[in-house]
Amino acid sequence: MNGLMKRFDYKRYFDQISTMPEPIMMSELPKVKLNLKGIREYAKNKGVAMARLSKEEKQLYIKK
């Protein structure tokens, strides 16, 4: 061993697990359709990255 290995702290691990929120079930998620190809082409034609598009521009390709 090279000294980087530490003894695993099980108490800390179980404390973190106890404070984690419950998982979200698929049935609880909203139904959304995203036209990823369309938004990618729109951003490419505009000459910007998809992350740089405004929320309004992104909403054009999201159907609820």
FILUMZA-714198 format. One line per 8 residues: for each residue x, y, z negated of N, C-alpha, C. Coordinates in Angstrom, 3 decimals, always signed. Layout:
BEGIN
X/Y/Z/X/Y/Z/X/Y/Z ~ ...
//
This chain:
BEGIN
+0.843/-1.193/+0.000/+0.000/+0.000/+0.000/+0.877/+1.241/+0.000 ~ +0.330/+2.308/+0.545/+1.121/+3.513/+0.685/+0.732/+4.627/-0.283 ~ -0.080/+4.337/-1.252/-0.440/+5.350/-2.234/-1.695/+6.123/-1.889 ~ -2.233/+5.968/-0.668/-3.435/+6.688/-0.281/-4.713/+5.988/-0.744 ~ -4.601/+4.731/-1.057/-5.771/+3.977/-1.517/-6.085/+4.375/-2.957 ~ -7.352/+4.634/-3.217/-7.796/+4.954/-4.566/-8.757/+3.873/-5.022 ~ -8.915/+3.799/-6.272/-9.895/+2.866/-6.807/-11.279/+3.433/-6.503 ~ -12.167/+2.593/-5.969/-13.499/+3.057/-5.579/-14.305/+3.418/-6.816
-14.915/+4.589/-6.796/-15.690/+5.099/-7.928/-17.165/+4.722/-7.736 ~ -17.552/+3.572/-8.273/-18.913/+3.079/-8.100/-19.940/+3.973/-8.791 ~ -19.595/+4.531/-9.938/-20.543/+5.399/-10.648/-20.894/+6.612/-9.787 ~ -19.894/+7.232/-9.202/-20.134/+8.390/-8.339/-20.967/+7.995/-7.118 ~ -20.662/+6.837/-6.549/-21.397/+6.341/-5.391/-22.875/+6.146/-5.729 ~ -23.169/+5.490/-6.844/-24.561/+5.251/-7.221/-25.261/+6.549/-7.619 ~ -24.539/+7.514/-8.178/-25.129/+8.824/-8.479/-25.542/+9.527/-7.191 ~ -24.690/+9.440/-6.166/-25.020/+10.073/-4.887/-26.218/+9.398/-4.235
-26.286/+8.086/-4.313/-27.423/+7.368/-3.732/-28.719/+7.754/-4.432 ~ -28.678/+7.930/-5.732/-29.904/+8.251/-6.470/-30.434/+9.642/-6.133 ~ -29.576/+10.544/-5.651/-30.034/+11.893/-5.318/-30.374/+12.053/-3.839 ~ -30.166/+10.987/-3.044/-30.467/+11.067/-1.616/-31.979/+11.045/-1.403 ~ -32.481/+11.772/-0.397/-33.918/+11.725/-0.122/-34.301/+10.397/+0.524 ~ -35.580/+10.099/+0.487/-36.086/+8.879/+1.114/-35.935/+8.986/+2.620 ~ -35.791/+7.880/+3.311/-35.689/+7.936/+4.780/-37.005/+8.378/+5.405 ~ -36.915/+8.984/+6.570/-38.098/+9.436/+7.301/-38.495/+8.329/+8.263
-39.743/+7.916/+8.189/-40.239/+6.850/+9.052/-40.543/+7.400/+10.443 ~ -40.394/+6.545/+11.447/-40.667/+6.951/+12.831/-42.099/+7.446/+12.992 ~ -43.038/+6.849/+12.270/-44.441/+7.245/+12.384/-44.681/+8.654/+11.833 ~ -43.778/+9.162/+11.018/-43.916/+10.495/+10.431/-43.346/+11.591/+11.330 ~ -42.554/+11.216/+12.329/-41.944/+12.201/+13.213/-42.963/+12.718/+14.222 ~ -42.874/+13.992/+14.601/-43.798/+14.513/+15.607/-43.488/+13.919/+16.980 ~ -44.524/+13.741/+17.778/-44.353/+13.230/+19.137/-43.907/+14.387/+20.029 ~ -42.717/+14.276/+20.593/-42.141/+15.332/+21.419/-41.528/+14.701/+22.657
-41.748/+15.323/+23.809/-41.100/+14.881/+25.030/-40.150/+15.975/+25.476 ~ -38.915/+15.590/+25.738/-37.879/+16.529/+26.130/-37.410/+16.178/+27.526 ~ -37.473/+17.134/+28.441/-36.977/+16.940/+29.799/-35.505/+17.332/+29.800 ~ -34.663/+16.385/+29.408/-33.239/+16.665/+29.262/-32.579/+16.942/+30.610 ~ -32.998/+16.215/+31.634/-32.431/+16.439/+32.958/-32.782/+17.848/+33.456 ~ -34.012/+18.256/+33.232/-34.436/+19.585/+33.661/-33.694/+20.696/+32.951 ~ -33.530/+20.569/+31.642/-32.850/+21.623/+30.888/-31.359/+21.656/+31.244 ~ -30.783/+20.473/+31.523/-29.370/+20.422/+31.920/-29.164/+21.115/+33.273
-30.059/+20.841/+34.224/-29.951/+21.480/+35.539/-30.195/+22.983/+35.444 ~ -31.142/+23.395/+34.605/-31.424/+24.814/+34.410/-30.177/+25.541/+33.885 ~ -29.533/+24.943/+32.877/-28.335/+25.553/+32.300/-27.206/+25.586/+33.324 ~ -27.080/+24.528/+34.115/-26.023/+24.479/+35.133/-26.250/+25.545/+36.196 ~ -27.495/+25.699/+36.644/-27.811/+26.730/+37.643/-27.596/+28.136/+37.094 ~ -27.836/+28.290/+35.809/-27.638/+29.598/+35.167/-26.156/+29.853/+34.873 ~ -25.356/+28.777/+34.848/-23.924/+28.912/+34.616/-23.534/+29.001/+33.153 ~ -24.352/+28.414/+32.275/-24.055/+28.423/+30.839/-24.204/+27.005/+30.294
-23.681/+26.799/+29.101/-23.858/+25.518/+28.421/-25.269/+25.431/+27.853 ~ -25.774/+24.216/+27.699/-27.131/+24.045/+27.161/-27.267/+24.668/+25.776 ~ -26.216/+24.619/+24.988/-26.260/+25.178/+23.634/-26.401/+26.697/+23.654 ~ -26.038/+27.338/+24.743/-26.112/+28.800/+24.837/-27.480/+29.306/+25.285 ~ -28.386/+28.405/+25.665/-29.725/+28.830/+26.085/-30.508/+29.327/+24.882 ~ -31.410/+30.262/+25.116/-32.237/+30.786/+24.035/-33.308/+29.768/+23.667 ~ -33.923/+29.958/+22.514/-34.983/+29.054/+22.079/-36.154/+29.078/+23.052 ~ -36.451/+30.230/+23.598/-37.552/+30.351/+24.544/-37.274/+29.553/+25.811
-36.030/+29.607/+26.280/-35.662/+28.851/+27.470/-35.730/+27.344/+27.201 ~ -35.311/+26.927/+26.032/-35.368/+25.508/+25.682/-36.809/+25.029/+25.557 ~ -37.678/+25.883/+25.048/-39.084/+25.505/+24.859/-39.787/+25.211/+26.182 ~ -39.269/+25.729/+27.288/-39.864/+25.454/+28.585/-39.784/+23.977/+28.943 ~ -38.864/+23.252/+28.360/-38.624/+21.851/+28.692/-39.022/+20.890/+27.570 ~ -39.724/+21.408/+26.564/-40.181/+20.575/+25.460/-41.706/+20.563/+25.452 ~ -42.285/+19.357/+25.479/-43.735/+19.205/+25.428/-44.095/+18.521/+24.129 ~ -45.070/+19.076/+23.429/-45.519/+18.489/+22.150/-46.839/+17.809/+22.326
//
